[in-house]
Amino acid sequence: MAASASYFSKIDANLQDFKSFAKAGNSVDLYLNSRSKSLKVKNTLGDYSNTLKLANEEYICYQFSHEYSVLALYSLGNAFAGRTLKVHLPERMLNMHHTFTIREVKNELAIEMILKDGLYLVLAFPVNCILDMTSAVPENWFRVLNPYDFTIRQPQYAYSASETFTIVFLEDGGLLGLRKIKNDQGEPDVTPTLFNDNSYLQSLSKLFFSNRHTSQHNNVVSCTLYRERFLITLTQGCRLKIWDLEKQTVIFEKHLAADDKNLNRVYETLGQFLSVCEDKLAIFLPFENGLFQLWDLRLDNQGDLVIDASSIYASNLSSSSIWSLVDMKLIKPIDILESASYLNIVVLWRSNRVMKLQVLNLLSDDLKKYQWLEATNQSLMDLRADLNLLTNGDTNRALMNLKSHYTPELFQQAQEVLSENGILMLPESPYNHEYLLNLESVLKDMKKRNDEPSSLTLYHNELLLVNSLSLYSHSLYKANSTLETCFYNMSENVVSCDDLGGFLRTIEGFAATIPTQVLTDVSDSLLDVVTSSFPADIPIKDKFTNIFSKHLEGQFHLANLRKLFDDLSSFDVVAILDNFIKSTLQSADLDHSLIDSVYPNYLMNVAVLESTHQAILIHNNLVSKVLLIFAFMDFDYSAFRLQIETLLGLHYKQSLWIHLYQLDKGLLASELFATTSKFGNGHKIETYADWSSALTVSLKVLYGMPISPNPLFIESFDTFVISGTRSSKLCELYLKNIQQKFYIHSNVAHEFMLGLTYFMSGFYDRAFDFLQKHPYPDTLPQELPDSLYMPLQKDGHLWRDVIGSFKLPNKHPAYYFNLSKLFSVANSYEYALRCAKKSIKLSTELEDVEETHEFKNAQLLQYLNILIVFSKYEEILDVLCCSPEIISEHVKVSYYRKMISNLHHRDAFFSTLLKICKESSGLYLPTQDYRLIDKILCDEIAAEDWCTYKRVYAFRLMNAQDRAAAEILYKYFMKGTDIGIKEKCYLMIANILTSFSAENDRWILADGQLVTLQDLKREMNNL
């Protein structure tokens, strides 16, 4: 039958995406003895992984690693809210995982395993100690039993047939039953039962009379149970053998090779080659390129088994590759196939590290009509991996892209690999791009190894889940939507049968001829069209003309453009665009109701997040290429205005999602589920219909969001900027990759938010530009969403006073005053000064508002503090001298004292003070200020320090206080010790006194005593 293309697509569902939700004590290491505890364990790739469905519909995942010496157990849906148990075994497993069984018995995990040294080990853990950590790990969690000497007859395979009965297939072809009992002490024990098959005697004869290779053909490679009674086994030599467990005898045996050419074909390994669904048995046969045979099972009137062979189906794998079967499941039709299906066989293949999932869809009950449904077996993120480094040399953006694609553990391991080889990334190094190429190469290789398939799970008997070898690593396959099918069909060269598919293929074919970097630049320019015009009408023609001249001119061949126009002429473009938009917007009503989850299921929440991201990536890829063609066309834009504007809005919302995903997918997930579900924990998803509906709801919500205010934009701003929980580096990443790209130009709220982010990221020049761009106190309370406005006003918030100023009568001066304080705290004094000046200026322009004395005082002191930083002494003196009603004498003293006493300011301040006093046409200093400064200078006088006297003298002289100036000189004359200086003092005093015209006015006071010029001469003569 003809194969269909990409019916399913792979969705990576790595539970580590939600590791931040992990509780303390989430991972517990358990040891059986000191020997296993002393073994060094490193984080290496796993050996095998599978799941167990519990009675409460939850799933436990079990994973073997370190060469089958460590067993990990964790909840599939709640890995980090629950507990991960890591059991360190004293010896490796015998024959890998094939001698291991696990099932749930009375709310406990019952685990049996046979180790390489023949040890039979039984483990028991309460289910709740893994699911939700409500139960403690029991002290007696393991028992060592010895039901049989497995060193004599070595086990090959173990199968748990019931809660009390386990079957061990021995290497010699025999069967051993292990039945759980209570011993004489009432403790759990196991008793063996040998099946009546003469296998032991046969094995002895084969040992002597046949080669070992022939005897191995009877070894069991796969088994399953039918109606809890009939054990269906498949041997290495392709023989189907069925045991009646009640009678412990073989009731059916048949070689499955229908042709002689297949008689010698064998199964190379043990595996899942059998699957039962109700009364049907599916068998994988290692003949030709792989065959699948169905058998009918039923019971006759006596209760005996009747088995009949039915149809055989050939695989459709390419014979050029060697594929091995990993797992297979025979199931009832998946709900999305139910209307055109009878049975499905889900098949998981592997070729080297390449995985392939197929569904054999049996269309009718006669089992004659069938089709192979194919899947895209790489996630879209992997398919787009080459775009991670396409960032125009932006190293931080490239690292962000890689971190969003690969798990933190994988990223760290890759960096360690490079570091061990001496490859490091250094700031501003010219070799950083080479480092990124190496890092990406290592990451791709490690992810391929981590994604190697181990087993297949039908999650809730419906969803196709692949368990990978790496811990917490899984992937699901989702059914593709119409647009996803178009997208994958284009990449797989499948011809479309409808107009929409043909239209998209035509555009894709033309876009493929344009360089990838050019397409990226065009996508960014399409964002600019929205951000620079919203909400006014977009001048579409001018914008697209600009995009063409800036990015596309000279980047295409005319022949390709002519072919594009010729092909488009066969389509009704308007009708197809309407259909495309309708498909993208998910405008159809939901025909399937969803149940809100009370508790989160992280597996399905990851799946919904990743499938939403996949859908948005595909939609954005198609939308941007549809918009691309309008840059080449000259037509009546009014005919397409509605469609173009809708597509531009979609492109904005899709691009915002994609960039936020790259920056912080955890934040995006929280916002998505908070918006789409009642309790913020997502929906209960157990079928493809559930998944499809959840995805539809997510896309409807996203595409229904306004461009402004956009909830995703608002919430991300709250998280990265307002909350204060993110580092300045992350804040800067948010600024460069989100806010600068997506803020709406000239929008008051957006530009204020941008100013805040510039400030928080340390770009104070840009912050100042935006924070004074609009009259925010008038407009922002109405423009800024409450979800941002309210947190900014909380006590202790950095921006509380700035926002609080909007409620004051003098809101404009108060806004700039508080802004100045913020710039001061950030040590950005240039902009603090500009804000302070603007605040004072606005205060002087107030007419009907009288500002409080407290505000005026604080305003001037803020101004003074900044002036001091810049040593603007003249302005400092102006403020102090001209505000006696505002600045108290006590405060003035503190500022004058700071200027005069501080070694950094003292000389420069004093020089400026003297200069101003000298050049002033009258007395510069008010009496109060003169008195305060004079007192401070006098307090600074040291008995024998001439300079301190000289400062007082100069100050008094420049302020026309000649007699007082002479008095300070006389003080040194009396107390000083330097005769030369004392002589100078005498002369200066004499000069001052003789300048007084009246003879009786030539005197000074010293300690309350009058000293005349004649007295001074006598004292001078006595020196």
Summary of the structure (lengths in Angstrom):
residues: 1023
radius of gyration: 42.3
end to end distance: 129.3
largest distance: 151.0
contacts: 3206
relative contact order: 0.05
helix: 47%
strand: 21%
